[in-house]
Amino acid sequence: MKTTIIDNHYLLTPESVSYPITLNWFDAKYWQQKNAIVATKQGRATAWFFKNDGQVNVLKHYWRGGIAGKFLSDQYFFSGFKNTRVYQEFTLLCQLDALGLSISKPIAAKVTRSGIIYRGDLITHAISGAKSLCEVLQARSTSKEELILVAQTLANFHNAGVFHADLNINNILFSDDGQVYLIDFDRGQLRSPKSSWQKENISRLQRSFNKEAGKWPAFNFTKDDWQLLHQSYLNSLKTVKV
């Protein structure tokens, strides 16, 4: 991973990226002026999808959630560059990419320091035709094969010791060719595979299914579906069973 310091900005790129990436890349207006924006998506904040040299990428800004977000919005306390959430997530993404795991590949990240605070941005490859598992379940039931693939993907991450801090069905994506990816590794970690955190990760996912089922008029997920997913996950887990 390479770090370039420009004034009060820290610019991060993987070692494998050879083409020039400038600070303009982190400004949605720059891509709008180039007519490169191909889509936007609303979540906690807008994610901007832009096309560059035939590749669609995603630009996201780091925003705080919860009560802190109401007062500090996108401001984080700066206690050292390597302590920033941006640096830690980007480093983790580079590690996961090197492990061959199904993620949105890292392109670049930026930390902007202003005194004792910082703000951050992240750019990754877009997953072609991506729909979250939550979006899919609002439209239709998943097949047995799709649920098993989700379970095997989760097990692959856990077998590699990947702790996802916010494992929910909005962060599990299907690509247009039916592959499964995980996104949003903010506060994620590489840990020794252990049943304690693995079990909590899967319990968090189950709570996500239950939460989303109560939000949408149509939600095509049953207890039998969960049992199939969970058992398939256990069957694919190479570490301590949970």
matplotlib code that plots the C-alpha trace (Angstrom):
import matplotlib.pyplot as plt

x = [0.0, 1.3, 0.8, 1.2, 0.9, -0.4, -0.7, -3.2, -4.3, -3.1, -3.8, -3.8, -3.5, -2.8, 0.7, -0.9, -2.4, 0.0, -2.2, -2.3, -5.0, -5.4, -7.4, -10.0, -11.1, -12.7, -14.9, -18.2, -18.5, -15.3, -16.9, -20.2, -18.3, -16.8, -20.2, -18.8, -21.5, -23.5, -25.6, -26.1, -27.3, -28.8, -27.9, -26.6, -25.3, -25.0, -22.6, -21.5, -20.8, -18.5, -16.9, -13.3, -11.4, -14.2, -14.3, -17.2, -16.0, -17.8, -17.0, -18.2, -17.7, -17.3, -20.3, -20.9, -24.0, -26.0, -26.2, -22.6, -23.6, -26.2, -23.5, -20.3, -21.6, -18.4, -15.8, -13.5, -10.9, -7.4, -5.0, -2.6, -2.9, -2.8, -5.5, -8.0, -11.0, -10.1, -6.5, -7.7, -10.5, -8.4, -5.6, -8.0, -9.5, -6.0, -5.4, -8.8, -8.1, -4.7, -6.5, -8.8, -12.0, -15.2, -15.0, -15.3, -11.7, -9.9, -8.9, -7.9, -8.7, -8.2, -7.8, -8.1, -6.8, -7.9, -6.3, -7.5, -10.2, -10.2, -12.6, -12.4, -13.3, -13.0, -13.1, -13.6, -14.6, -18.3, -19.8, -21.5, -25.3, -25.1, -28.3, -28.2, -29.7, -32.2, -33.3, -33.6, -35.8, -38.2, -38.7, -38.6, -37.6, -34.0, -33.3, -31.7, -28.5, -28.4, -28.7, -26.0, -23.7, -24.3, -23.6, -20.4, -19.2, -19.7, -17.8, -15.0, -14.5, -14.8, -12.3, -9.9, -10.4, -12.4, -14.6, -17.2, -18.4, -21.7, -22.7, -26.2, -28.2, -27.6, -23.9, -24.3, -24.5, -25.3, -23.6, -25.3, -23.6, -24.9, -21.8, -21.9, -19.8, -19.4, -19.0, -18.5, -15.5, -15.4, -14.2, -13.6, -10.6, -8.5, -8.7, -7.8, -10.8, -12.8, -16.3, -17.1, -16.9, -18.0, -21.2, -21.9, -21.3, -23.9, -26.3, -26.0, -26.9, -30.0, -31.1, -30.7, -33.1, -35.7, -35.3, -35.7, -38.7, -40.5, -39.8, -41.1, -44.6, -43.1, -40.1, -39.5, -37.6, -38.7, -37.5, -36.7, -34.6, -32.6, -32.1, -30.8, -28.4, -27.2, -26.6, -24.8, -22.6, -21.7, -21.0, -18.5, -16.9, -13.4, -12.7, -14.5, -18.1, -20.5]
y = [0.0, 3.5, 6.7, 10.1, 13.3, 16.4, 19.4, 18.3, 15.2, 11.6, 9.7, 5.9, 3.5, -0.2, -1.1, -2.6, 0.7, 2.2, 5.0, 8.5, 9.2, 12.8, 14.6, 15.4, 11.8, 12.3, 15.2, 14.1, 17.5, 16.6, 13.5, 15.4, 17.9, 15.1, 13.5, 10.4, 9.8, 6.8, 6.3, 7.3, 5.4, 6.7, 5.1, 7.0, 9.3, 9.4, 6.9, 8.2, 5.7, 7.1, 5.6, 6.0, 4.2, 1.7, 0.8, 1.9, 2.9, 3.9, 7.0, 7.2, 9.8, 8.7, 9.8, 9.2, 7.2, 7.2, 10.1, 11.2, 11.7, 14.3, 16.5, 15.7, 14.5, 13.6, 14.7, 12.2, 12.8, 12.6, 10.6, 9.5, 8.6, 4.9, 5.2, 6.7, 4.5, 5.3, 3.9, 0.8, 0.0, 0.5, -1.6, -4.4, -4.2, -4.6, -7.6, -9.2, -8.6, -10.3, -13.3, -13.5, -12.9, -11.6, -7.9, -4.6, -4.0, -1.0, 1.8, 4.7, 6.5, 9.9, 11.3, 15.1, 16.5, 19.8, 20.3, 17.6, 16.3, 14.5, 13.5, 10.6, 9.2, 5.8, 4.6, 1.0, -0.9, -1.2, -4.7, -5.1, -5.1, -5.3, -5.8, -6.3, -9.5, -7.2, -5.8, -9.3, -10.5, -7.6, -8.7, -12.5, -15.5, -16.7, -20.2, -22.9, -22.5, -18.8, -19.3, -21.9, -19.6, -16.8, -19.2, -20.5, -16.9, -16.0, -19.1, -18.2, -14.9, -16.4, -19.2, -16.5, -14.7, -11.8, -10.1, -7.8, -5.2, -4.6, -7.9, -7.4, -8.2, -4.7, -5.5, -8.8, -8.2, -10.3, -9.4, -9.6, -13.0, -14.4, -14.2, -13.0, -10.2, -8.5, -4.7, -2.1, -3.2, 0.0, -1.2, -4.7, -6.7, -9.8, -12.0, -15.5, -17.7, -18.4, -19.5, -16.6, -13.7, -15.9, -16.8, -13.2, -12.2, -14.8, -13.8, -10.2, -11.3, -13.2, -10.0, -8.1, -10.6, -10.1, -6.3, -6.0, -8.4, -6.0, -3.0, -4.1, -5.0, -7.9, -9.8, -13.3, -15.1, -17.9, -19.8, -22.7, -20.4, -19.3, -22.9, -23.8, -20.8, -21.4, -25.1, -24.6, -22.0, -24.5, -27.2, -24.8, -23.6, -25.1, -23.6, -24.3, -25.0, -22.3]
z = [0.0, -0.9, 1.0, -0.6, 1.5, -0.3, 2.0, 4.7, 2.7, 3.0, -0.2, -0.1, -3.0, -3.4, -4.6, -7.7, -8.9, -11.4, -13.0, -11.4, -8.8, -7.8, -5.1, -7.7, -7.7, -4.3, -5.5, -7.0, -8.8, -10.7, -12.1, -12.8, -14.8, -16.8, -17.3, -15.7, -13.0, -14.0, -10.9, -7.3, -4.3, -1.1, 2.3, 5.3, 2.6, -1.2, -2.9, -6.3, -9.1, -11.8, -14.9, -15.7, -18.5, -18.8, -15.1, -12.8, -9.3, -6.2, -4.2, -0.6, 2.1, 5.8, 7.9, 11.5, 12.6, 15.8, 18.2, 17.5, 13.8, 14.8, 16.2, 14.4, 11.0, 9.2, 11.8, 13.5, 16.2, 14.7, 17.0, 14.3, 10.6, 11.2, 13.8, 11.3, 10.3, 6.7, 7.0, 8.9, 6.4, 3.4, 4.8, 5.6, 2.1, 0.6, 2.8, 1.9, -1.8, -1.5, 0.1, -2.9, -0.9, -2.6, -1.9, -3.8, -4.7, -3.2, -5.5, -3.3, 0.0, 1.4, 4.9, 5.2, 8.5, 10.0, 13.4, 15.7, 13.4, 10.1, 7.3, 5.0, 1.6, -0.1, -3.7, -4.6, -7.8, -8.3, -8.4, -11.7, -11.4, -7.6, -5.6, -1.8, -0.3, 1.3, -2.1, -3.5, -0.7, -1.1, -4.8, -4.6, -2.7, -3.0, -4.4, -2.3, -4.4, -3.7, 0.1, 0.1, -1.8, 0.7, 3.5, 1.9, 1.2, 4.9, 5.9, 3.6, 5.3, 8.8, 7.9, 6.9, 10.3, 8.9, 11.5, 9.8, 12.3, 10.6, 9.1, 7.8, 4.6, 3.1, 3.1, 1.3, -2.5, -5.5, -8.8, -12.1, -12.7, -9.4, -7.3, -3.7, -2.2, 1.2, 1.5, 4.1, 6.2, 8.4, 11.9, 10.5, 11.6, 10.9, 13.9, 14.9, 14.0, 17.1, 17.8, 20.1, 17.6, 14.7, 16.6, 17.4, 13.8, 12.6, 15.3, 14.1, 10.7, 11.9, 13.7, 10.5, 8.7, 11.5, 11.5, 7.7, 7.7, 10.0, 7.8, 4.3, 3.1, 1.2, 2.5, 1.1, 3.9, 6.1, 9.2, 6.9, 4.8, 7.8, 8.9, 5.5, 5.4, 8.9, 8.5, 5.1, 6.9, 9.6, 7.0, 5.3, 8.4, 8.8, 12.3, 15.6, 15.0, 16.4]

ax = plt.figure().add_subplot(projection="3d")
ax.plot(x, y, z, "-o")
ax.set_aspect("equal")
plt.show()
